[in-house]
């Protein structure tokens, strides 16, 4: 396979970095050790500029090509944070931090982008500038938004941005992406129902919030079935149901539901809060209860630029990846979406082989994917900013 030979040579070194990151997982914005190592290595490689503390604990590396006649700036992004999961892989480099592990492969993403940084610093075979974005807090902390809000796109004059994630269940050497919506938005809600507590033997003297909340749960699922265009994909899930009583002979005074809504269409997303609120308020009123709906906006839809996807597919094929350029969208969310709102670009997946799925305690990034991911990132740079011959 025509991966770039340099990455085959660098594989043992990049793997060593990856195993070190895996041993020392860090959560959310508390990626101080990881970010420190990233910054140290970028300086060691000879990056022209290294900036720490972007978006709290993000790191930015800048590499200038041997020419800069194009004036183009391309950004490449990797996430650094781990998950609050107790590792069960049994590997020799397993997490040494109780209750935390790299269960989504961000250790692999960070190591691959470091490999790309070393290669590009050595070769500089491009006409323009590369900006390397090492991001904290992808796992629920909106670190991508934090970096964008900190001005990373404007400060470094980014024109295009590309991100990559591993894909368990997809063979090593395979590449998948699509133009348009690739991953869903993710919003959360709380519904607090207040009725009138009482004795279980005298329900006529109470307003049963357990019954009211149960009716709300059932009716919420009719929103997707009857209010959403069947051609638009929406997932609504009520994840928890709690009351203020744990006794069998008490009718609870309050009940609380929490859930998530995921959409691939931004317009559908905009309507879901109102739909949920109307259903909850209407059912509560019918039973003589009151309700409060609290909305927690999350990550937006991850929307790939069509032209950027064409460039990504060409680069993937050039380095020998087996390409699916029109994959089906998926409903998990991704905060690279904020970067794609700020600049055109593409998010892509590379195969991780037959491993446990992401966020599973037995998941592990497959090191054999490293040369493919590195080669793709390097190729997109050299292909989008070619040196004049």
Order of alpha helices (4+ residues) and beta strands (2+ residues): alpha-alpha-beta-beta-beta-alpha-beta-alpha-alpha-beta-beta-beta-beta-beta-alpha-beta-beta-beta-alpha-beta-beta-alpha-beta-alpha-beta-alpha
